Amino acid sequence: MTSPEPTTSVTRPQRRTFYVADLKCYMCGSVAGSLESEHALNQSTAPGLPVLLRQTGRDEPIQVGNWRRLRCDRCGGPLFLDEADVVTRRYENYNWMDERPRRGRPPKRLIEERRRERELLESQAA
């Protein structure tokens, strides 16, 4: 006995791990933004790997080659990483518009079309 094949193909969601940390100033203590990367931001990683800098007040992130060379916009002081977190994001290729629920009572024209189709099928079967 074979099992019926599903009508829609369901793929497993892709999970990606990101390292996110706030970038703060040593001198004035203001937050310059946050860094986001797929590799660890600690001292043991290579300094040339690119990271994304999300500055406060800006919508789009900026790609930065070496975050250690960044300076504070406010006072020009050196920056350090604070409050580092590991974030796992889930990316799913699923079209919710295909399987959205239909709510409420169907329109009268649709009820009438379905009734006519049902009568036609019954008359053809007889």
C-alpha positions in Angstrom: 0.0 0.0 0.0 1.5 3.3 -1.1 0.9 6.6 0.6 -0.5 9.4 -1.4 2.0 12.1 -2.4 1.4 15.6 -1.0 0.1 18.2 -3.4 2.5 20.9 -2.2 6.2 20.5 -1.8 7.3 21.4 1.7 10.9 22.3 2.1 12.7 22.5 5.4 13.3 26.0 6.5 16.9 27.3 6.4 18.4 28.4 9.7 21.3 30.8 9.9 23.2 31.9 13.0 24.2 35.6 13.4 26.3 37.3 16.1 24.9 40.6 17.1 26.6 43.1 19.4 26.2 46.8 20.4 29.0 49.1 19.4 29.7 51.7 22.2 32.2 54.5 22.7 34.8 54.3 25.5 34.9 58.1 25.9 31.3 59.3 25.9 29.4 55.9 26.3 27.0 56.6 23.4 25.8 53.7 21.3 27.2 54.1 17.7 25.2 51.2 16.4 25.2 47.4 16.3 27.4 44.9 14.4 26.0 41.8 12.8 28.0 39.0 11.4 27.7 35.3 10.5 31.1 34.6 12.2 32.1 35.4 15.8 33.2 38.9 16.5 35.8 38.1 19.1 39.6 38.7 18.9 40.4 35.2 17.5 38.7 35.8 14.2 40.5 37.3 11.2 40.1 41.1 11.2 39.4 41.2 7.4 36.1 39.4 7.4 33.2 41.8 6.6 30.5 42.6 9.1 27.3 44.7 8.8 27.1 47.9 10.8 23.5 49.1 11.6 23.9 52.7 12.8 21.2 54.4 14.9 19.0 56.6 12.8 19.7 54.8 9.5 17.6 52.2 7.8 20.1 50.3 5.7 23.2 48.5 7.2 26.7 49.3 5.9 29.3 46.6 5.2 32.5 47.3 7.1 35.8 45.4 6.5 37.4 46.0 9.9 35.2 47.3 12.7 38.1 47.8 15.0 39.1 51.0 13.1 35.7 52.6 13.5 35.5 55.8 15.7 32.6 57.4 17.5 30.6 59.9 15.5 30.0 62.1 18.5 33.4 62.5 20.1 35.9 60.5 17.9 36.7 58.0 20.7 37.4 54.3 20.2 34.6 51.8 20.1 34.1 48.5 21.8 31.6 45.6 21.6 28.9 45.4 24.3 26.0 43.0 25.0 26.8 40.4 22.4 24.0 37.9 21.5 23.7 34.9 19.2 20.6 35.1 17.1 19.2 32.3 14.9 17.0 33.4 12.1 14.7 31.1 10.2 14.2 31.6 6.4 11.3 29.8 5.0 10.3 29.5 1.3 6.5 29.3 1.7 3.9 31.2 -0.1 1.2 32.1 2.4 -1.1 33.5 -0.2 -1.6 30.0 -1.8 -2.9 28.5 1.4 -4.6 31.4 3.1 -7.9 30.6 4.8 -11.2 31.6 3.1 -13.5 33.2 5.6 -17.2 33.8 5.6 -20.0 32.7 3.5 -19.4 32.3 -0.3 -21.1 34.8 -2.6 -24.5 33.8 -4.0 -23.2 33.6 -7.6 -20.6 31.0 -6.5 -23.2 29.0 -4.7 -25.4 29.0 -7.8 -22.4 28.0 -10.0 -21.6 25.1 -7.7 -25.2 24.0 -7.7 -25.3 24.0 -11.5 -22.1 22.1 -11.8 -23.4 19.5 -9.3 -26.7 19.1 -11.3 -24.7 18.7 -14.5 -22.5 16.0 -13.1 -25.5 14.2 -11.7 -27.3 14.3 -15.0 -24.2 13.0 -16.8 -23.8 10.2 -14.4 -27.5 9.1 -14.8 
